[in-house]
Structures are given as structure tokens and as C-alpha cells.
Amino acid sequence: MALFSKNDKNTDNKADRKAQKQAKELQKLSEGGKSEGSGSMSIRSRNGLFSTTLIVLAVVITLIFNLAVGQIPSGVMEFDLSNTKLYSFSDTSKDYLAELDTDVQLIAVATQEDTDTRIVKFLQKYAALSDHVTLEWIDPVAYPSALTTYDCSSNTLVVTCEDTDRTYQVSFDSILVYDSYYYYYYGTTYYTSFDGEGQVLSAIDYVVSESSYTVYCTENHGESDVGTNLSELLEKNHFTTSTVSLLQTGSVPEDCDLLLIYVPTSDFSEEEIDMIYDYLDAGGKVELIWGNSSFEHPNLDSLMATYGMELTSGYVGDTSRYYAATQSYFTFFPELTSSSDAADGIASDALVLVTTSFGLNLIDPARDTIEVDDFLSTSSSGGVMLDGEDTVSGQYYLGVTATEEIEVESEDADTADTDEDDADTSAEADEDADTSAESDEEEEEEEEANTVTAQFTVLTSESLVNDDITDSFGDSIVNLTVVMNTLTGGFEDVSNISIDAKSLETTYNTVTNAGLWSLLFLVALPIAVLIFGFVRWFRRRKL
């Protein structure tokens, strides 16, 4: 008997066929999945290659950009964020270098890696101010012959100009100045000031110009030595200073470009005053700076009176422009005439500070050809103390310049006159008659060429250039700039380009009226914070 019926067989065949069909479909799906999988792998590979290419391209662009930026001078790319502004330059430097039309080379004979970074950055940024200034570093260790070539020691900046064939050397110790006493006592270097801009600008001006002048300071009248700051500024402007005793020399030296009478404590003799008159009559320049010493000076008074000035017998003060911290009317800020040569390059709101100063009254000069111009004065609230008790109110002057145009005879004119006297032929006489009009014009031009300008300047206070005052107030006052403008103002080819050094001393904040501020910060503010915190806590507690 059969175990399976016909229907059962048919069922089994259908199941087999169905299983085979499903197996084929699974095989197709499997083959299709493999093909699709291989396709998806291809797409991922292409995406990965594209990403890698972009990364490589970005790296290459970044490298090229960094290399290009690295070629830009640091003076353009770096910004001065230092509190002392070592790398921020004055308008004097910018204007001077903008007008510079002569090539100048800065040669730093030093190992750049061992040089103070402040000097390195300064030189880079300063050279970038002008296309006519180039900077080169020469390592004296690798190239010792450089010391012989430039006749200098290591750590020296050599400034040269091929057009003028002039050279000037600036030691790095003159740029980054240290306290020698501190080093002597403690054995460590303590830097006090940075004079890069002043030293380098002065060196550039020296090598591109051929002007140099001599200042003679009188002696044997108890004169003070010219202060350190003023001496340095004179040197930066290429003035050579020397001393002279008029009674010993018998006259003002012929090579004297400026005669400086600095804080005398005794009067000049009549013979010396006559020598000064002769010097002024030849177009000389004299500057007299008074101290605070009281003494009889009739001969100096006569000199000033000739040029329209009269010195007060007492100290002057100002009740509206005095320095509040001193509570003294005799330490004040005089008014500077902005239109004067003494104010050249000075902002209209700049301050000049004087203390224990005499004053000047303006009187009629001895000759109509003398012009008197004041540039420094008290306000209308000024006054002068007489005999230590009485005060005479009014405006008084602390800086006055008198100038006079003087005609002088030249050797050429004398020679021409002699030749004319020797000429006695009729032909020459006829020629002179035919050219009389041209001769008149030439004579007028010759008279203009033989005209010189005498200049006499008086400053009534030594405090204008006192080192203690100028160092204490720094850039807050422009005393030295005013004085240097008066010294250089009489020379056509000289301008005051001297720049003060920047202090590296630590600046401390000084609190005035400490009692009031202490009450505010130690009492009022803490109580206010506690009350505010309690109110906030109480409100949040109720929530």
C-alpha cells in the first residue's frame, strides 16, 4: 500500500519548485548586491580621492601664503602694543623720512640672534618707513673683517650715505641705555631709556647733510653747565659745544655760530658787552638764559635794553595757569605763541612749565631796525612779586627774540670799487654809461646778498631746561622742544629734529585725595554690594 498519495506528490513538487525559485531569486539578489556593493565602493574611493586632493591643495596654498607673508617687512605686519610705544614713531621722523630723497644704509655690525629684540624690531620697523633707507646685518663673528672695514666695534649701527660720503656710528648702548650705577652696585643690567628714534634720525640727518655748527658757552661769570638733556639735543642737531672766556680771547671766536650765556651769576664787563655788540653787528646769534639768582647786572641790562627788553626785579607768577599740585602761583604754565618759530612742530594744547622765573617788560629798542617778538608769556592774570610783599598785576614775558637786518660790506664789493677807481679810459667810461641800468640792478642784488640777520633771544627761567623738571614730567611738557627751536631757529638749513629718549622706568599709578577714594572703595562699594546681594537673596527666597 502506497505511503503517499498523488496529491502529496504534487504538493512536494510545488514545494521543490518554489524552493528552487526562491533559491534563484536569492542568487540573483546576491549577485545584484555584489555588483551594487562594488559600485558603492567605487564611489567611496572617488570621494576619498577628492577629499585628499582638497586637503593637499589647502596645505599647499597655506604654505605658499605663509611664505609670501613672510617676505613682507615686519614693520608693516607688526603692530606696536607695548606700553612704552618703542615702535611708534613721531611725526618728526615720518615727515623727515617722507621727504628723504637720498639713499641711506643702516649697517648693524652685530649678531642679530644675540641682539636685544627691542633693537632688532625697532631697526626693522624704522627702515620700513622709507624706500631710501635699507638695513643690513653683518655678523662680526662670521665676518670679523667688518670691524676693520667700518672702523667700529661690535654692537654698533653704522649709518652711511654714498652721495655725501659721510658716516656716523651709533652704539647699541646709546640706543638701549642702562643705569651704570645700578650695574656697579648690583651686578645686573637695568635699562632706563630707549633712544633709538632720536639716535638714528640724528645719524641719518648727519650723513645726508653737510651742515655743522659750533655753540660757544661763555664762562667766568658763574655760569652753570648745560644740562645733560640739552647737551644731548644739541649733539643730535650736530652742534659742537665749546666754552669761551671773552676777556682771554679778546672777541667772540670767528667760528662761533651761536653764543650761549647760560645762567650767569655775575655781570659781564663793559669790554665783554662791546665784544657781544660787535658779534651781533656782524650777524651773530646770542641766547641768554637766566637763572633764579639775584645779583646786580647793569651791563647785561644795557644789552637787553638795546634790543627792547627789561628784566623784572622779582619773580613772576600766574593766578589762572599755575600748577595746582604745588599750590604756588610761581610754578605755572606760560602761554606759548603758536605763530612763533619757538612753537614749530608743537601742538596747540602742549604745556610749558616754569618755576621761580623772572619776567620781561618790552620797551622801545635802540634802533627802529630792531624787531622784537615775544613767544612765551603769562596770561593777563600774571603778576610780579616785588620786595617779597607787593605784587604788580599784568602780563609779563618769559621768552623774547629780537632780530635786526644789518648791511655789511663784502671783499668783492671793495675790490670792485678799487677796480673802478683805477679805470680812467674813455672807452670804459662810455661802457659804464651804456650799462648804468644793469649796474644799478646788480648793486641792489649785491646789497641784498650782503645783508645779515642779528638775533638776540632771552629766556628768563633756567627751569625750562632743568633736567630734574624735564625728566619728571617727560612728554607731558615741551620745554626742551621750545628751547631747541629758539636755538635752531636762526639757521636756514637747520631744523629741530631732536627727539627725546623714551623712558623704560616703571610707571606707578598715584592716587590723589586718597582719603576720599579709600572711603569709596573700602566702605561705600562693599556695603552697596552686600545690600544688593541681600535684596536678591530675599526675593529669590520667596519664590
C-alpha positions in Angstrom: 0.0 0.0 0.0 1.4 3.4 -1.0 2.6 5.6 1.8 2.0 8.8 -0.1 -0.9 9.8 -2.2 -0.8 11.5 -5.6 -1.8 14.8 -4.1 1.0 14.6 -1.7 3.5 14.2 -4.5 2.1 17.2 -6.3 2.4 19.2 -3.1 6.0 18.1 -2.7 6.8 19.1 -6.4 5.3 22.5 -5.9 7.3 23.0 -2.7 10.5 22.0 -4.5 9.8 24.3 -7.4 9.0 27.1 -5.0 12.2 26.4 -3.1 14.2 26.4 -6.3 12.6 29.6 -7.4 13.4 31.2 -4.1 17.0 30.0 -4.3 17.4 31.5 -7.8 15.9 34.8 -6.6 18.3 34.8 -3.6 21.1 34.1 -6.0 20.1 37.0 -8.2 19.8 39.2 -5.2 23.1 38.1 -4.0 24.7 38.8 -7.4 23.0 42.1 -7.7 24.1 43.1 -4.1 27.7 42.3 -5.1 27.6 44.4 -8.1 25.9 47.2 -6.3 28.4 46.8 -3.4 31.3 47.1 -5.9 29.7 50.2 -7.4 29.3 51.8 -3.9 33.0 51.1 -3.1 34.0 52.8 -6.3 32.0 55.9 -5.3 33.6 56.0 -1.9 37.0 55.7 -3.4 36.3 58.6 -5.7 35.1 60.7 -2.8 38.1 59.9 -0.7 40.5 60.8 -3.5 38.7 64.2 -4.0 38.9 64.9 -0.3 42.5 64.1 -0.2 43.2 66.3 -3.2 41.4 69.2 -1.5 43.4 68.7 1.7 46.7 68.7 -0.2 45.7 71.7 -2.2 44.7 73.6 1.0 48.1 72.7 2.6 50.0 73.9 -0.5 48.0 77.2 -0.6 48.6 77.7 3.1 52.3 77.1 2.7 52.6 79.5 -0.2 50.6 82.1 1.6 52.8 81.9 4.7 55.9 82.1 2.6 54.5 85.2 0.8 53.5 86.9 4.1 56.9 86.0 5.5 58.5 88.2 2.8 56.5 91.3 4.0 58.7 93.5 6.2 57.9 93.1 9.9 57.5 96.9 10.1 54.3 96.5 8.1 52.9 93.3 9.7 53.6 94.0 13.3 51.7 96.5 15.5 53.1 98.3 18.5 51.2 97.1 21.6 54.0 98.0 24.0 53.1 100.4 26.9 56.2 102.4 26.2 55.4 102.7 22.4 59.0 101.9 21.5 58.0 101.1 17.9 55.6 104.1 17.4 57.4 106.9 15.6 56.9 110.6 15.9 55.6 112.9 13.1 59.1 114.4 13.0 60.6 111.1 11.8 57.7 110.3 9.5 57.8 113.7 7.8 61.6 113.7 7.6 61.8 110.3 6.0 58.9 111.0 3.7 60.9 113.9 2.2 64.2 112.0 2.2 65.5 111.7 -1.4 69.0 110.3 -0.7 69.8 106.7 -0.2 71.0 105.8 3.3 72.2 102.4 4.5 71.9 101.2 8.1 74.6 98.5 8.7 74.2 96.7 12.1 77.5 95.2 12.9 76.3 92.7 15.4 75.0 89.1 15.8 71.2 89.5 15.2 70.3 86.5 17.2 72.2 87.9 20.3 70.9 91.4 20.0 68.1 92.7 22.2 64.8 92.1 20.4 63.8 95.6 21.1 66.7 97.0 19.0 66.1 94.4 16.2 62.4 95.2 15.9 63.0 98.9 16.1 65.5 98.9 13.3 63.3 96.8 11.1 60.3 99.0 11.6 62.3 102.2 11.2 63.9 101.2 7.9 60.4 100.3 6.6 59.4 104.0 6.9 61.3 105.0 3.7 62.3 103.3 0.5 65.6 105.2 0.7 66.6 103.5 3.9 68.0 100.0 3.9 69.0 97.7 6.7 71.8 95.1 6.7 73.1 92.9 9.5 76.7 91.8 9.4 77.8 89.2 12.0 81.3 90.2 13.2 81.9 86.7 14.4 81.4 85.2 11.0 82.9 88.2 9.2 85.5 89.8 11.5 86.8 92.0 8.7 83.7 94.1 9.1 85.1 95.6 12.2 88.1 96.9 10.3 86.1 97.9 7.2 83.8 100.2 9.2 86.3 101.0 11.9 83.9 100.2 14.6 83.3 97.8 17.5 80.7 95.1 17.6 77.1 96.0 18.5 77.3 99.2 16.5 75.0 100.7 14.0 76.9 102.3 11.1 74.9 104.8 9.1 76.4 105.7 5.7 75.5 107.7 2.6 77.3 107.2 -0.6 76.2 110.5 -2.1 77.8 112.6 0.6 80.5 110.0 1.6 79.7 110.6 5.3 79.4 108.0 8.0 78.0 108.1 11.5 78.2 105.4 14.2 75.7 104.7 16.9 76.5 102.3 19.7 73.7 100.0 20.8 74.4 101.2 24.3 73.3 104.7 23.1 70.0 103.2 21.9 69.2 101.0 24.9 70.6 103.0 27.8 71.3 101.2 31.1 72.0 102.5 34.6 75.7 102.2 35.1 75.4 102.8 38.9 72.8 100.0 39.2 75.1 97.7 37.4 78.1 98.7 39.5 76.2 98.1 42.8 74.1 95.1 41.9 75.9 93.4 39.0 72.8 93.3 36.8 71.8 95.4 33.9 68.9 97.8 34.4 67.7 99.6 31.3 66.3 103.1 31.9 65.5 104.5 28.5 65.3 103.7 24.8 66.7 106.3 22.4 66.5 104.5 19.1 64.5 107.1 17.2 66.5 110.1 18.4 69.9 108.5 17.7 69.1 107.0 14.3 67.2 110.1 12.9 70.1 112.3 14.0 72.6 110.0 12.4 70.6 110.0 9.1 70.4 113.7 9.1 74.1 114.0 9.7 75.1 111.8 6.8 72.8 113.3 4.2 73.6 117.0 5.1 76.9 118.8 5.3 75.9 121.4 7.9 77.5 121.5 11.3 77.7 124.4 13.8 79.6 125.5 16.8 78.0 126.8 20.0 80.2 128.7 22.4 79.2 128.9 26.1 80.6 131.8 28.0 82.5 131.2 31.2 84.0 133.1 34.2 80.6 134.6 35.2 79.5 131.7 37.4 77.6 130.1 34.6 76.1 126.7 35.1 77.0 123.7 33.0 74.5 123.0 30.2 72.2 120.2 31.4 72.5 116.6 30.1 69.3 116.7 28.2 70.0 119.9 26.4 73.6 118.8 25.6 72.2 115.6 24.0 69.7 117.5 22.0 72.4 119.9 20.7 74.6 116.9 19.8 71.7 115.3 17.9 71.3 118.5 15.9 75.0 118.4 15.0 76.0 121.4 17.2 79.5 121.2 18.7 79.7 122.9 22.1 82.7 124.6 23.5 83.5 127.3 26.1 84.9 130.7 25.7 86.3 133.4 28.0 85.8 136.6 26.1 88.4 138.5 28.2 91.0 135.9 27.3 90.2 135.7 23.6 89.5 139.4 23.1 86.5 138.7 20.9 83.8 136.2 20.1 85.6 133.4 18.1 85.2 133.6 14.3 83.8 130.1 14.1 81.1 130.9 16.6 77.7 130.2 15.1 75.8 130.8 18.4 76.9 132.4 21.6 75.1 130.9 24.7 75.1 132.8 28.0 73.7 130.1 30.3 72.6 131.1 33.8 75.2 133.6 34.8 75.5 134.6 38.5 77.6 137.7 37.9 77.6 140.6 35.5 79.6 140.9 32.3 82.2 143.7 32.0 81.7 146.6 29.6 84.5 145.2 27.3 82.7 141.9 27.0 79.4 143.6 26.2 81.2 145.6 23.5 82.5 142.3 22.1 79.0 140.9 22.0 77.8 144.1 20.2 80.4 143.6 17.6 79.5 140.0 17.2 75.8 140.9 16.8 76.6 143.7 14.3 78.2 141.1 12.1 75.1 139.0 12.1 75.8 136.9 15.1 73.3 135.0 17.2 73.2 135.2 21.0 70.9 133.4 23.5 70.8 134.4 27.2 69.1 132.1 29.7 68.6 133.5 33.2 68.6 131.5 36.4 66.9 132.4 39.7 69.9 134.1 41.3 69.5 137.8 42.2 72.6 140.0 41.5 73.4 143.4 40.1 73.8 143.2 36.3 73.7 146.7 34.8 75.8 145.8 31.8 73.6 142.9 30.8 70.6 145.2 31.4 72.1 147.6 28.9 72.5 144.8 26.3 68.8 143.8 26.8 67.6 147.4 26.7 69.3 147.9 23.3 67.1 145.1 21.9 63.9 146.3 23.6 63.8 144.2 26.8 63.8 144.9 30.5 64.2 142.3 33.2 61.9 142.4 36.2 63.4 142.6 39.7 61.1 140.0 41.1 59.7 136.6 40.2 56.5 136.4 38.1 53.5 134.1 38.6 50.1 133.4 37.2 46.9 133.1 39.2 45.0 131.3 36.4 47.6 129.0 34.9 49.5 127.8 38.0 50.3 124.1 38.7 47.7 123.0 41.2 49.8 120.3 42.8 52.3 122.9 44.1 49.7 125.4 45.3 52.1 128.1 44.2 51.4 130.8 41.6 55.1 130.9 40.8 55.1 127.4 39.3 52.8 127.8 36.2 52.2 127.0 32.6 53.0 130.1 30.4 51.3 130.7 27.2 53.2 129.8 24.0 52.5 131.9 20.9 51.6 129.3 18.3 52.6 131.5 15.4 56.2 131.9 16.6 59.2 129.9 15.5 59.6 128.6 19.0 56.3 126.7 18.7 57.3 125.0 15.4 56.1 121.4 15.5 54.3 121.8 18.8 50.6 121.0 19.3 48.4 124.0 20.3 47.4 122.4 23.6 51.0 121.5 24.6 52.2 122.7 28.0 55.4 124.5 29.1 56.2 124.5 32.8 58.4 127.1 34.6 59.1 127.8 38.2 60.8 130.7 40.1 61.2 132.7 36.9 61.9 136.4 36.3 59.9 138.3 33.7 60.5 140.7 30.9 58.9 144.0 30.0 59.0 145.2 26.4 60.4 148.7 25.8 61.4 150.6 22.7 64.6 149.2 21.2 67.6 151.5 20.5 67.0 151.4 16.7 64.0 151.2 14.5 65.6 148.4 12.5 65.2 146.0 15.5 62.1 143.9 15.6 61.0 142.4 19.0 58.8 139.3 19.1 57.6 137.6 22.2 56.8 133.9 22.2 56.3 132.9 25.9 54.3 134.9 28.4 52.0 134.8 31.4 48.3 135.3 30.9 46.5 138.6 31.7 46.3 137.2 35.2 50.0 137.3 35.7 51.9 139.3 38.2 55.3 140.0 39.6 56.3 139.9 43.2 58.3 143.0 44.3 60.3 143.0 47.6 58.7 139.8 48.7 55.4 141.6 49.5 53.8 143.8 46.9 52.5 142.2 43.7 52.1 144.1 40.4 49.5 142.5 38.2 49.8 142.4 34.4 51.2 140.3 31.6 54.9 139.6 31.6 57.1 137.8 29.1 59.4 134.9 29.6 60.7 134.4 26.1 61.5 137.2 23.6 63.6 137.3 20.4 64.9 140.4 18.8 66.2 140.4 15.2 67.8 143.1 13.1 68.7 143.2 9.4 72.2 144.6 9.0 74.1 145.5 5.8 77.7 144.5 5.7 80.4 145.2 3.2 82.0 142.4 1.3 85.5 142.0 0.0 84.1 141.6 -3.5 82.4 145.0 -3.3 85.7 146.6 -2.1 87.6 145.0 -4.9 85.1 146.2 -7.4 85.3 149.8 -6.1 89.1 149.7 -6.4 89.0 148.5 -9.9 86.6 151.2 -10.8 88.9 153.8 -9.3 91.8 152.5 -11.4 89.8 152.6 -14.6 90.3 156.0 -16.3 89.9 155.4 -20.1 87.1 157.0 -22.0 86.1 153.7 -23.6 85.4 152.2 -20.1 83.5 155.3 -19.1 81.3 155.0 -22.2 80.7 151.4 -21.4 79.7 152.2 -17.8 77.3 154.8 -19.1 75.6 152.4 -21.5 75.1 149.8 -18.8 74.1 152.0 -15.9 70.7 150.5 -15.5 72.2 147.0 -15.3 74.7 148.1 -12.8 72.0 149.6 -10.6 70.2 146.3 -10.6 73.4 144.4 -9.8 74.1 146.8 -6.9 70.7 146.2 -5.4 71.2 142.4 -5.7 74.6 142.8 -4.1 73.2 144.8 -1.2 70.6 142.1 -0.6 73.3 139.4 -0.7 75.4 141.4 1.9 72.5 141.6 4.4 72.8 139.5 7.5 70.4 139.0 10.4 71.4 139.5 14.0 69.4 137.6 16.6 69.2 138.0 20.3 67.0 135.7 22.4 66.3 135.9 26.1 64.7 133.2 28.2 64.0 134.2 31.8 63.9 130.8 33.5 66.5 128.0 33.8 63.7 125.7 34.7 62.9 125.4 31.0 65.8 123.1 30.5 66.3 121.8 34.1 67.0 118.1 34.0 65.0 117.3 37.1 61.9 119.0 35.7 62.1 117.7 32.2 62.8 114.1 33.4 60.0 114.2 36.0 57.3 115.4 33.5 58.6 113.7 30.4 56.3 114.1 27.4 53.8 116.0 29.4 55.7 119.2 28.8 57.5 120.6 25.8 60.2 122.7 27.5 63.1 121.2 25.6 61.4 121.5 22.3 60.7 125.2 22.8 64.3 125.9 23.8 65.8 123.9 20.9 63.5 125.7 18.5 64.9 129.0 19.7 68.5 127.7 19.3 68.0 126.3 15.8 65.5 128.9 14.5 68.2 131.3 13.3 69.7 128.9 10.9 68.1 128.4 7.5 69.5 124.9 6.9 68.8 123.6 10.4 65.6 122.5 11.9 64.9 121.0 15.3 64.8 117.2 14.6 66.0 116.1 18.0 63.7 113.5 19.7 63.8 112.7 23.4 64.5 109.2 24.6 61.6 107.0 25.8 61.7 106.1 29.4 61.7 102.4 30.4 61.1 103.2 34.0 58.2 101.5 35.7 55.3 103.9 36.0 53.2 103.7 39.1 49.7 105.0 39.5 49.5 107.7 42.1 46.1 108.3 43.7 45.4 111.8 44.7 42.9 112.6 47.5 43.5 109.1 48.9 41.1 109.6 51.8 38.1 110.1 49.6 38.9 107.2 47.3 39.6 104.9 50.3 36.2 105.7 51.7 34.6 104.9 48.3 36.4 101.6 47.7 36.7 100.3 51.3 33.3 101.3 52.7 30.7 102.5 50.1 31.2 99.9 47.4 31.3 96.8 49.8 28.2 98.0 51.6 26.4 98.5 48.3 27.4 95.0 47.1 26.1 93.5 50.4 22.8 95.3 50.2 22.3 94.3 46.6 23.1 90.6 47.4 20.8 90.6 50.4 17.9 92.0 48.3 18.4 89.4 45.6 18.5 86.6 48.1 15.4 87.8 49.9 13.4 88.0 46.7 14.5 84.5 45.5 13.7 83.1 48.9 10.0 84.0 48.5 9.8 82.2 45.2 
